[in-house]
């Protein structure tokens, strides 16, 4: 089955892939949860993962929530009508998304916009 939608990871100007690095740091069961959501998105689009995603007010960012023992968050923007650009991933330890995490995702988004 071919994918209708694409998940694209942010690549730094130096060629580093911080999203892949974050995903590689996760335990196997955590990775499975993230990749399952990405796979559902790739097959059926954003509407299919809506219970797990929300707009972060006052930013261009959206957040994918992977709940469980560890609350994993993936921050992204809509790249095109058929793809998302994943900018950052982290384990959420507080009720509110930390400014440090938002700032890093926004910084990466600004870097990416300069290159496109």
C-alpha positions as CSV (number, residue, x, y, z in Angstrom):
1,X,0.0,0.0,0.0
2,X,1.5,3.4,-1.0
3,X,1.4,6.3,1.4
4,X,-0.8,9.3,0.6
5,X,0.9,11.5,3.1
6,X,4.5,12.0,4.3
7,X,6.2,12.6,7.6
8,X,9.4,14.6,7.1
9,X,12.0,15.1,9.8
10,X,13.8,18.4,10.3
11,X,17.4,18.3,9.2
12,X,19.8,21.0,10.5
13,X,22.0,23.1,8.2
14,X,24.9,21.0,9.4
15,X,23.0,17.8,8.2
16,X,22.1,16.6,11.7
17,X,18.7,14.9,12.2
18,X,17.6,15.7,15.8
19,X,14.2,14.1,15.4
20,X,15.7,10.8,14.4
21,X,18.2,11.1,17.3
22,X,15.4,11.6,19.7
23,X,13.4,8.6,18.3
24,X,16.5,6.5,18.5
25,X,16.9,7.3,22.2
26,X,13.4,5.9,23.0
27,X,12.7,2.5,24.3
28,X,11.3,0.0,21.8
29,X,7.7,0.2,23.0
30,X,7.8,4.0,22.9
31,X,9.1,3.9,19.3
32,X,6.4,1.6,18.3
33,X,3.7,4.0,19.5
34,X,5.3,7.0,17.7
35,X,5.8,5.1,14.4
36,X,2.2,3.6,14.6
37,X,0.8,7.2,14.7
38,X,3.1,8.3,11.9
39,X,2.0,5.3,9.8
40,X,-1.7,6.0,10.4
41,X,-1.1,9.6,9.3
42,X,0.8,8.5,6.2
43,X,-2.1,6.3,5.2
44,X,-5.1,8.4,6.2
45,X,-4.1,12.0,6.9
46,X,-4.3,14.3,9.9
47,X,-8.0,13.7,10.5
48,X,-7.1,10.1,11.4
49,X,-4.9,11.1,14.3
50,X,-6.9,14.0,15.6
51,X,-7.5,12.6,19.1
52,X,-3.7,12.7,19.4
53,X,-2.9,16.1,17.9
54,X,-3.7,19.7,18.8
55,X,-2.7,23.2,17.7
56,X,-0.4,25.1,20.1
57,X,-2.0,28.5,20.5
58,X,0.1,31.5,19.6
59,X,2.6,29.4,17.6
60,X,2.7,27.9,14.1
61,X,3.2,24.5,15.8
62,X,1.0,21.5,16.3
63,X,1.7,18.8,18.9
64,X,1.3,15.0,18.6
65,X,0.7,13.4,22.0
66,X,1.7,9.8,22.6
67,X,0.3,9.0,26.0
68,X,1.4,6.2,28.3
69,X,3.9,5.8,31.1
70,X,6.0,8.4,29.4
71,X,4.2,11.3,27.7
72,X,6.0,11.7,24.4
73,X,5.4,14.8,22.4
74,X,6.3,15.5,18.7
75,X,6.1,19.1,17.6
76,X,5.4,19.7,13.9
77,X,4.1,22.1,11.3
78,X,2.1,21.4,8.1
79,X,4.8,21.2,5.5
80,X,2.4,20.9,2.5
81,X,-1.1,19.7,2.0
82,X,0.2,16.1,2.0
83,X,3.1,16.2,4.5
84,X,4.1,17.3,8.0
85,X,7.5,18.6,9.1
86,X,8.4,17.1,12.5
87,X,10.7,19.6,14.2
88,X,11.2,18.3,17.7
89,X,10.4,15.5,20.1
90,X,10.6,15.3,23.9
91,X,9.2,13.6,27.0
92,X,6.7,15.9,28.6
93,X,7.1,15.9,32.4
94,X,4.8,18.9,33.3
95,X,1.2,19.9,32.6
96,X,2.2,22.7,30.3
97,X,4.5,22.4,27.3
98,X,7.8,23.9,28.4
99,X,8.9,27.2,26.7
100,X,12.4,25.7,26.1
101,X,10.8,22.9,24.0
102,X,8.6,25.3,22.1
103,X,11.5,27.7,21.5
104,X,13.7,25.0,20.1
105,X,10.9,23.8,17.7
106,X,10.2,27.4,16.6
107,X,14.0,28.0,16.1
108,X,14.2,24.9,13.9
109,X,11.1,26.0,11.9
110,X,12.7,29.4,11.3
111,X,15.9,27.8,10.1
112,X,14.0,25.5,7.8
113,X,12.0,28.4,6.3
114,X,15.2,30.2,5.4
115,X,16.4,27.3,3.4
116,X,13.2,26.7,1.5
